[in-house]
Amino acid sequence: MRTFGEAPPPPTFFERLKSGLAKTGLGEILTKKKLDAETIAELEEALIRADMGADPARRIAQGVAKGRYDAEITAPELKDILAAEIATVLAPVQKPLQVTDDKKPFVILVAGVNGTGKTTTIGKLAKRLAEDGAKVTLAAGDTFRAAAIEQLRIWAGRAKAEFVAGKPGGDAAGLAFEALEKARSNGSDILLIDTAGRLQNKAGLMAELEKIARVIKKLDPSAPHAVLLVLDATTGQNALSQVEAFSATVPVTGLVMTKLDGTAKGGILVALAARFGLPVHYIGVGEGEDDLQPFRAADFARALVGAERLKEGQAA
């Protein structure tokens, strides 16, 4: 109970995720009273419109119908069943970012196309890692944009992280090399390297990304120890070609999906999981410092279909 005039509590991360993913329109389908052929066909079409891709959509719809065909069903029951089927596809990619103690500094290279929220994601990640007790160095490898350098400098201050930057327009690979030297000398546990946003079809920029990865190996042959690809959920199916192109250039080890609060294409995460099986470490639903959270398959699936969040210990 709250007193009159008191402001309502802010929405939780799950509530904001659910609100954003409601744009997929899946909730409108999940009001049928009978799980007949028409309902299953409508469900499959809705999953495809949510950018899950044809094959995952068909398999999920068939999974929902299995053993229940022509059965009477309530909307909450249908949402629970659908969420469980989606979570089954997503569960294998629910993997936290693992920072191993035997690599110091643990080098994380962060890549992505323009406009994915990459620099902001790095700042939020640095803050999370610092709060967990790690000493972090941030490297402003997006040398093309002075604004990105300044933005990362501000985030470094918030995270109480060391910061390495060069002059705008400087050599990004050289900056990454310098940053690794400094991270070693200052005793950092983790080095996060920002890179310029680059379209996956621009060969020159992709070659520069490969050069960054190659140059830091001169100091540490095992680096980078993680390569995170930041994807914008609003791009939908284009995210598939981004993963293919970046993976052909650098060894992508995990994904971060941003802007899930503003898209009707949230199902793209299911398509990515089905095709590539790459770990999804984090998802984001806003600009705030706490709006980047570890990916949880069951919560995401339930938010996607508009189901209520399970209570602790409750089975789907």
VEXDO-163322 format. One record per residue (C-alpha): x, y, z; chain; residue in three letters. Coordinates in pm, 1 decimal, decimal comma, always signed. Each point is the difference from the previous one (the first is absolute). Layout:
<nodes>
(node (X Y Z) 'A' 'ALA'),
...
</nodes>
This chain:
<nodes>
(node (+0,0 +0,0 +0,0) 'A' 'MET'),
(node (+123,3 +351,1 -70,9) 'A' 'ARG'),
(node (-119,4 +328,6 +138,3) 'A' 'THR'),
(node (-212,0 +235,6 -210,1) 'A' 'PHE'),
(node (+208,1 +223,5 -224,2) 'A' 'GLY'),
(node (+306,3 -221,6 +12,7) 'A' 'GLU'),
(node (+159,2 -61,7 -337,2) 'A' 'ALA'),
(node (-47,8 -356,5 -131,9) 'A' 'PRO'),
(node (+312,9 -216,5 -2,6) 'A' 'PRO'),
(node (+194,2 +13,7 -326,0) 'A' 'PRO'),
(node (-62,6 -290,3 -237,2) 'A' 'PRO'),
(node (+235,5 -293,7 +40,8) 'A' 'THR'),
(node (+234,6 -108,8 -278,0) 'A' 'PHE'),
(node (-237,1 -288,6 -79,3) 'A' 'PHE'),
(node (-299,3 +234,2 -18,0) 'A' 'GLU'),
(node (+181,8 +231,7 -240,5) 'A' 'ARG'),
(node (+113,8 -296,1 -209,6) 'A' 'LEU'),
(node (-356,0 -134,9 -9,4) 'A' 'LYS'),
(node (-137,2 +342,2 -92,5) 'A' 'SER'),
(node (+250,7 +38,9 -282,0) 'A' 'GLY'),
(node (-45,3 -348,6 -139,3) 'A' 'LEU'),
(node (-378,9 +42,8 +5,2) 'A' 'ALA'),
(node (+49,8 +178,3 -333,3) 'A' 'LYS'),
(node (+47,0 -340,9 -164,2) 'A' 'THR'),
(node (-378,4 -48,7 +13,9) 'A' 'GLY'),
(node (+28,2 -358,8 +121,7) 'A' 'LEU'),
(node (-235,3 +71,6 +288,5) 'A' 'GLY'),
(node (-286,8 +60,9 -244,1) 'A' 'GLU'),
(node (+25,7 -354,2 -136,8) 'A' 'ILE'),
(node (+13,7 -155,8 +343,9) 'A' 'LEU'),
(node (-366,4 +56,1 +81,0) 'A' 'THR'),
(node (-141,3 -297,3 -189,9) 'A' 'LYS'),
(node (-220,7 -254,4 +171,7) 'A' 'LYS'),
(node (+97,5 -301,2 -211,4) 'A' 'LYS'),
(node (+337,3 -119,5 -127,0) 'A' 'LEU'),
(node (-119,7 -88,3 -349,7) 'A' 'ASP'),
(node (+172,8 +18,2 -339,1) 'A' 'ALA'),
(node (-100,7 +362,9 -52,1) 'A' 'GLU'),
(node (+139,4 +106,4 +336,7) 'A' 'THR'),
(node (+329,9 -182,9 -59,2) 'A' 'ILE'),
(node (+33,2 +156,0 -347,4) 'A' 'ALA'),
(node (-69,1 +347,4 +142,0) 'A' 'GLU'),
(node (+252,2 -63,5 +275,0) 'A' 'LEU'),
(node (+269,0 -103,1 -248,2) 'A' 'GLU'),
(node (-64,7 +311,7 -209,8) 'A' 'GLU'),
(node (+19,7 +220,8 +308,9) 'A' 'ALA'),
(node (+332,5 -156,0 +99,3) 'A' 'LEU'),
(node (+137,3 +66,7 -348,5) 'A' 'ILE'),
(node (-120,1 +363,2 +18,0) 'A' 'ARG'),
(node (+188,1 +28,4 +329,9) 'A' 'ALA'),
(node (+314,1 -88,2 -201,7) 'A' 'ASP'),
(node (+58,5 -349,2 +136,2) 'A' 'MET'),
(node (+58,1 -137,3 -347,3) 'A' 'GLY'),
(node (-208,0 -259,5 -182,8) 'A' 'ALA'),
(node (+165,1 -318,3 +130,0) 'A' 'ASP'),
(node (+8,4 +92,1 +372,5) 'A' 'PRO'),
(node (-357,2 +133,7 -27,0) 'A' 'ALA'),
(node (-123,6 -326,1 -151,0) 'A' 'ARG'),
(node (+180,5 -216,0 +256,3) 'A' 'ARG'),
(node (-128,6 +206,2 +290,5) 'A' 'ILE'),
(node (-358,8 +0,0 -131,5) 'A' 'ALA'),
(node (+17,9 -377,8 -49,1) 'A' 'GLN'),
(node (+135,1 -36,7 +352,0) 'A' 'GLY'),
(node (-294,7 +195,0 +137,6) 'A' 'VAL'),
(node (-246,3 -221,2 -191,9) 'A' 'ALA'),
(node (+162,6 -332,3 +90,6) 'A' 'LYS'),
(node (-236,1 -205,5 +213,3) 'A' 'GLY'),
(node (-245,9 +289,6 +24,2) 'A' 'ARG'),
(node (-147,7 +20,3 -349,3) 'A' 'TYR'),
(node (-367,6 +106,8 -0,8) 'A' 'ASP'),
(node (+5,6 +26,3 +378,5) 'A' 'ALA'),
(node (-180,0 +277,5 +186,4) 'A' 'GLU'),
(node (+253,5 +233,6 +155,8) 'A' 'ILE'),
(node (-1,7 +323,3 +197,0) 'A' 'THR'),
(node (+207,5 +301,6 -101,4) 'A' 'ALA'),
(node (+230,4 -23,3 +306,8) 'A' 'PRO'),
(node (+57,2 -371,3 -67,6) 'A' 'GLU'),
(node (+85,7 +68,6 -363,9) 'A' 'LEU'),
(node (+242,9 +276,4 +100,1) 'A' 'LYS'),
(node (+171,1 -230,0 +249,1) 'A' 'ASP'),
(node (+35,8 -279,8 -257,3) 'A' 'ILE'),
(node (+131,8 +235,0 -269,4) 'A' 'LEU'),
(node (+244,3 +162,2 +242,4) 'A' 'ALA'),
(node (+131,8 -342,8 +98,9) 'A' 'ALA'),
(node (+54,4 -96,6 -366,5) 'A' 'GLU'),
(node (+185,7 +325,5 -71,6) 'A' 'ILE'),
(node (+207,6 -35,9 +317,4) 'A' 'ALA'),
(node (+107,3 -347,0 -116,0) 'A' 'THR'),
(node (+155,8 +156,6 -311,8) 'A' 'VAL'),
(node (+161,9 +279,5 +201,6) 'A' 'LEU'),
(node (+126,0 -196,2 +301,9) 'A' 'ALA'),
(node (+322,0 -126,4 -166,8) 'A' 'PRO'),
(node (+117,3 +359,2 -70,2) 'A' 'VAL'),
(node (-66,5 +129,9 +352,1) 'A' 'GLN'),
(node (+363,7 +19,1 +104,5) 'A' 'LYS'),
(node (+160,3 +265,2 +221,0) 'A' 'PRO'),
(node (+313,2 +180,8 -109,3) 'A' 'LEU'),
(node (+284,8 -199,1 +151,9) 'A' 'GLN'),
(node (+309,8 +197,5 +98,5) 'A' 'VAL'),
(node (+276,0 -245,5 +88,2) 'A' 'THR'),
(node (+258,3 +81,4 +266,6) 'A' 'ASP'),
(node (+289,9 -151,4 -195,4) 'A' 'ASP'),
(node (-21,2 +276,8 -263,5) 'A' 'LYS'),
(node (+100,7 +339,1 +137,7) 'A' 'LYS'),
(node (-105,2 +227,8 -135,4) 'A' 'PRO'),
(node (-291,2 -186,7 -153,1) 'A' 'PHE'),
(node (-41,4 +175,5 -335,3) 'A' 'VAL'),
(node (-353,7 +56,7 -130,1) 'A' 'ILE'),
(node (-32,8 +140,2 -352,5) 'A' 'LEU'),
(node (-342,0 +151,1 -72,1) 'A' 'VAL'),
(node (-128,1 +37,1 -357,2) 'A' 'ALA'),
(node (-317,8 +83,4 -186,7) 'A' 'GLY'),
(node (-151,0 +210,0 -277,7) 'A' 'VAL'),
(node (-73,3 +369,3 +40,8) 'A' 'ASN'),
(node (-278,6 +94,9 +237,9) 'A' 'GLY'),
(node (-31,1 -319,6 +204,3) 'A' 'THR'),
(node (+81,7 +176,7 +327,2) 'A' 'GLY'),
(node (+343,3 -160,3 +15,6) 'A' 'LYS'),
(node (+185,3 +273,2 +191,2) 'A' 'THR'),
(node (-281,9 +34,6 +253,8) 'A' 'THR'),
(node (-7,8 -377,5 +41,0) 'A' 'THR'),
(node (+374,1 -3,1 +72,5) 'A' 'ILE'),
(node (-47,6 +269,1 +263,9) 'A' 'GLY'),
(node (-281,2 -189,8 +169,7) 'A' 'LYS'),
(node (+197,9 -323,0 -14,1) 'A' 'LEU'),
(node (+303,8 +171,2 +151,1) 'A' 'ALA'),
(node (-213,1 +126,0 +287,2) 'A' 'LYS'),
(node (-141,7 -349,2 +64,9) 'A' 'ARG'),
(node (+345,6 -157,3 -4,5) 'A' 'LEU'),
(node (+142,4 +268,2 +229,0) 'A' 'ALA'),
(node (-287,1 -46,6 +245,1) 'A' 'GLU'),
(node (+89,1 -369,4 +5,0) 'A' 'ASP'),
(node (+347,7 +96,2 +119,0) 'A' 'GLY'),
(node (+200,1 -1,0 -323,9) 'A' 'ALA'),
(node (+251,8 +268,6 -91,1) 'A' 'LYS'),
(node (-92,7 +109,6 -352,7) 'A' 'VAL'),
(node (+174,2 +195,2 -275,6) 'A' 'THR'),
(node (-204,6 +145,7 -285,4) 'A' 'LEU'),
(node (+158,1 +60,9 -340,7) 'A' 'ALA'),
(node (-164,1 +251,7 -233,6) 'A' 'ALA'),
(node (+68,8 -187,2 -322,6) 'A' 'GLY'),
(node (-274,2 +183,6 -190,2) 'A' 'ASP'),
(node (+247,9 +261,5 -114,8) 'A' 'THR'),
(node (-226,9 +124,2 -279,7) 'A' 'PHE'),
(node (-244,9 +171,4 +235,8) 'A' 'ARG'),
(node (+120,3 +253,4 +253,7) 'A' 'ALA'),
(node (-341,9 -25,7 +163,7) 'A' 'ALA'),
(node (+48,6 -373,4 +58,2) 'A' 'ALA'),
(node (+335,8 +65,7 +168,0) 'A' 'ILE'),
(node (-155,6 +258,0 +231,7) 'A' 'GLU'),
(node (-300,8 -223,7 +68,7) 'A' 'GLN'),
(node (+227,1 -285,0 +104,6) 'A' 'LEU'),
(node (+207,5 +237,6 +214,6) 'A' 'ARG'),
(node (-316,8 +89,9 +193,9) 'A' 'ILE'),
(node (-88,1 -367,4 +45,8) 'A' 'TRP'),
(node (+352,6 -72,2 +120,7) 'A' 'ALA'),
(node (-50,7 +262,5 +268,8) 'A' 'GLY'),
(node (-329,0 -156,9 +108,5) 'A' 'ARG'),
(node (+158,2 -345,4 +16,7) 'A' 'ALA'),
(node (+316,9 +131,9 +166,9) 'A' 'LYS'),
(node (+189,2 -166,5 -284,9) 'A' 'ALA'),
(node (+332,8 +87,8 -159,6) 'A' 'GLU'),
(node (-37,9 +166,0 -339,8) 'A' 'PHE'),
(node (+220,3 -7,6 -311,1) 'A' 'VAL'),
(node (-65,5 +218,0 -305,1) 'A' 'ALA'),
(node (+195,5 +140,4 -291,1) 'A' 'GLY'),
(node (-62,7 +289,5 -230,8) 'A' 'LYS'),
(node (-315,3 -7,5 -217,8) 'A' 'PRO'),
(node (+72,0 -171,9 -329,7) 'A' 'GLY'),
(node (+301,1 -187,0 +140,0) 'A' 'GLY'),
(node (+91,0 -361,9 -65,4) 'A' 'ASP'),
(node (-244,6 -222,0 +187,1) 'A' 'ALA'),
(node (+227,7 -304,8 +3,4) 'A' 'ALA'),
(node (+285,5 +203,4 +144,5) 'A' 'GLY'),
(node (-233,0 +139,3 +265,6) 'A' 'LEU'),
(node (-109,9 -353,9 +94,4) 'A' 'ALA'),
(node (+365,4 -108,1 +30,1) 'A' 'PHE'),
(node (+75,8 +299,0 +223,8) 'A' 'GLU'),
(node (-308,9 -70,3 +210,3) 'A' 'ALA'),
(node (+108,3 -358,9 +63,2) 'A' 'LEU'),
(node (+345,2 +120,8 +106,9) 'A' 'GLU'),
(node (-158,5 +247,3 +242,6) 'A' 'LYS'),
(node (-252,6 -253,3 +132,3) 'A' 'ALA'),
(node (+289,4 -232,2 +77,4) 'A' 'ARG'),
(node (+202,5 +269,0 +173,0) 'A' 'SER'),
(node (-289,0 +129,7 +211,7) 'A' 'ASN'),
(node (-103,1 -347,9 +113,3) 'A' 'GLY'),
(node (-341,7 -8,7 -166,4) 'A' 'SER'),
(node (-199,9 -320,3 +11,2) 'A' 'ASP'),
(node (-195,6 +85,0 -316,1) 'A' 'ILE'),
(node (+67,4 +208,9 -310,7) 'A' 'LEU'),
(node (-308,8 +101,9 -198,9) 'A' 'LEU'),
(node (+78,8 +124,6 -351,1) 'A' 'ILE'),
(node (-257,2 +208,6 -185,6) 'A' 'ASP'),
(node (+14,3 -7,3 -381,1) 'A' 'THR'),
(node (-149,7 +220,5 -269,4) 'A' 'ALA'),
(node (-343,6 -93,8 -122,5) 'A' 'GLY'),
(node (+38,8 -162,3 -337,6) 'A' 'ARG'),
(node (-243,9 -131,1 -256,7) 'A' 'LEU'),
(node (+53,4 -369,5 -56,2) 'A' 'GLN'),
(node (+29,7 +50,4 -378,0) 'A' 'ASN'),
(node (+288,8 +251,3 +19,8) 'A' 'LYS'),
(node (+313,3 -206,1 -63,3) 'A' 'ALA'),
(node (+246,7 +270,3 +108,1) 'A' 'GLY'),
(node (-157,8 +54,5 +340,0) 'A' 'LEU'),
(node (-36,1 -372,6 +60,9) 'A' 'MET'),
(node (+369,6 -39,7 -84,7) 'A' 'ALA'),
(node (+81,7 +264,2 +260,2) 'A' 'GLU'),
(node (-191,3 -198,5 +262,2) 'A' 'LEU'),
(node (+199,0 -310,2 -92,4) 'A' 'GLU'),
(node (+319,3 +208,6 +31,4) 'A' 'LYS'),
(node (-90,7 +106,6 +355,2) 'A' 'ILE'),
(node (-40,6 -363,9 +100,6) 'A' 'ALA'),
(node (+326,4 -93,4 -174,2) 'A' 'ARG'),
(node (+207,0 +282,7 +151,0) 'A' 'VAL'),
(node (-92,3 -68,2 +363,1) 'A' 'ILE'),
(node (+114,0 -361,3 -50,4) 'A' 'LYS'),
(node (+354,7 +135,1 -23,5) 'A' 'LYS'),
(node (-22,4 +75,6 +373,0) 'A' 'LEU'),
(node (-224,8 -291,2 +96,6) 'A' 'ASP'),
(node (-37,1 -284,4 -254,8) 'A' 'PRO'),
(node (-319,9 -116,7 +173,3) 'A' 'SER'),
(node (-172,1 +341,5 -27,3) 'A' 'ALA'),
(node (-268,3 +106,7 -56,8) 'A' 'PRO'),
(node (-144,4 -239,4 +254,4) 'A' 'HIS'),
(node (-357,8 +96,6 -85,7) 'A' 'ALA'),
(node (-151,1 +173,1 -302,7) 'A' 'VAL'),
(node (-346,1 +141,3 +64,8) 'A' 'LEU'),
(node (-227,0 +99,4 -287,7) 'A' 'LEU'),
(node (-259,4 +262,2 +92,2) 'A' 'VAL'),
(node (-322,8 -31,6 -199,5) 'A' 'LEU'),
(node (-293,1 +240,0 -24,7) 'A' 'ASP'),
(node (-328,3 -192,9 +34,1) 'A' 'ALA'),
(node (-182,4 +248,1 -225,6) 'A' 'THR'),
(node (+203,4 -116,1 -302,7) 'A' 'THR'),
(node (-182,5 -335,1 -0,7) 'A' 'GLY'),
(node (+120,7 -257,8 -250,7) 'A' 'GLN'),
(node (+297,2 +217,7 -98,3) 'A' 'ASN'),
(node (+158,7 -109,8 +328,7) 'A' 'ALA'),
(node (+53,9 -344,5 -154,2) 'A' 'LEU'),
(node (+223,2 +136,0 -276,6) 'A' 'SER'),
(node (+185,9 +214,3 +255,0) 'A' 'GLN'),
(node (+87,5 -306,9 +207,5) 'A' 'VAL'),
(node (+116,3 -185,8 -311,3) 'A' 'GLU'),
(node (+221,0 +286,8 -121,6) 'A' 'ALA'),
(node (+158,4 +87,0 +333,0) 'A' 'PHE'),
(node (+59,7 -366,1 +85,5) 'A' 'SER'),
(node (+189,6 -36,3 -328,1) 'A' 'ALA'),
(node (+229,3 +287,2 +104,4) 'A' 'THR'),
(node (+57,0 -53,1 +372,7) 'A' 'VAL'),
(node (-83,7 -297,0 +225,9) 'A' 'PRO'),
(node (-330,0 +122,5 +145,7) 'A' 'VAL'),
(node (-51,6 -171,0 +337,1) 'A' 'THR'),
(node (-325,4 +156,5 +119,3) 'A' 'GLY'),
(node (-285,4 +237,3 -75,9) 'A' 'LEU'),
(node (-158,8 +301,6 +168,0) 'A' 'VAL'),
(node (-346,8 +102,4 -121,7) 'A' 'MET'),
(node (-105,1 +362,3 +54,3) 'A' 'THR'),
(node (-317,3 +207,2 -52,8) 'A' 'LYS'),
(node (-245,2 -277,1 +83,6) 'A' 'LEU'),
(node (-231,8 +265,0 +144,2) 'A' 'ASP'),
(node (-67,3 +152,6 -340,3) 'A' 'GLY'),
(node (-59,2 -281,3 -244,7) 'A' 'THR'),
(node (-260,9 -234,0 -143,2) 'A' 'ALA'),
(node (+285,7 -227,7 -106,6) 'A' 'LYS'),
(node (+99,8 -150,8 +335,1) 'A' 'GLY'),
(node (-29,2 -347,2 -146,8) 'A' 'GLY'),
(node (+329,9 +56,9 -183,0) 'A' 'ILE'),
(node (+175,0 -126,0 +313,7) 'A' 'LEU'),
(node (-171,1 -336,5 -54,0) 'A' 'VAL'),
(node (+111,3 -6,4 -364,5) 'A' 'ALA'),
(node (+358,6 +78,8 +103,2) 'A' 'LEU'),
(node (-1,1 -273,2 +264,1) 'A' 'ALA'),
(node (-138,6 -255,3 -245,4) 'A' 'ALA'),
(node (+250,1 +79,9 -276,4) 'A' 'ARG'),
(node (+326,7 +81,0 +178,9) 'A' 'PHE'),
(node (-26,7 -125,4 +358,0) 'A' 'GLY'),
(node (+228,3 +282,3 +117,1) 'A' 'LEU'),
(node (-26,5 +90,6 +370,1) 'A' 'PRO'),
(node (-225,6 +297,0 +73,8) 'A' 'VAL'),
(node (+161,2 +170,3 +297,7) 'A' 'HIS'),
(node (-208,2 +314,7 +47,6) 'A' 'TYR'),
(node (-314,0 +175,4 -121,9) 'A' 'ILE'),
(node (-92,4 +366,9 +28,7) 'A' 'GLY'),
(node (-330,1 +185,8 +25,3) 'A' 'VAL'),
(node (+103,1 +362,5 +41,6) 'A' 'GLY'),
(node (+267,7 +261,2 +53,2) 'A' 'GLU'),
(node (+32,2 -20,5 +378,7) 'A' 'GLY'),
(node (+303,6 -142,8 +178,5) 'A' 'GLU'),
(node (-197,6 -303,1 +119,1) 'A' 'ASP'),
(node (-178,4 -61,5 -330,9) 'A' 'ASP'),
(node (+254,0 -262,0 -106,3) 'A' 'LEU'),
(node (-74,4 -331,1 +168,8) 'A' 'GLN'),
(node (+114,7 -361,4 -34,7) 'A' 'PRO'),
(node (-209,2 -193,6 -251,9) 'A' 'PHE'),
(node (-244,7 -247,1 +154,3) 'A' 'ARG'),
(node (-175,3 -224,9 -250,6) 'A' 'ALA'),
(node (-315,4 -72,7 +201,4) 'A' 'ALA'),
(node (-59,4 +365,1 +90,4) 'A' 'ASP'),
(node (+57,7 +112,8 -358,3) 'A' 'PHE'),
(node (-237,1 -265,2 -138,0) 'A' 'ALA'),
(node (-274,1 +93,9 +245,5) 'A' 'ARG'),
(node (+42,1 +370,6 -70,5) 'A' 'ALA'),
(node (-12,8 -67,1 -374,5) 'A' 'LEU'),
(node (-340,8 -169,3 +20,6) 'A' 'VAL'),
(node (-139,6 +226,4 +273,1) 'A' 'GLY'),
(node (-10,8 -267,4 +269,9) 'A' 'ALA'),
(node (+46,2 +80,8 +365,3) 'A' 'GLU'),
(node (+342,9 -50,6 +148,9) 'A' 'ARG'),
(node (+39,6 -325,9 +188,9) 'A' 'LEU'),
(node (+47,5 +20,8 +372,1) 'A' 'LYS'),
(node (+321,7 -143,4 +141,5) 'A' 'GLU'),
(node (-10,5 -379,8 -9,8) 'A' 'GLY'),
(node (-315,0 -15,3 -212,7) 'A' 'GLN'),
(node (+12,8 -228,9 -303,3) 'A' 'ALA'),
(node (-99,9 +115,4 -346,8) 'A' 'ALA'),
</nodes>
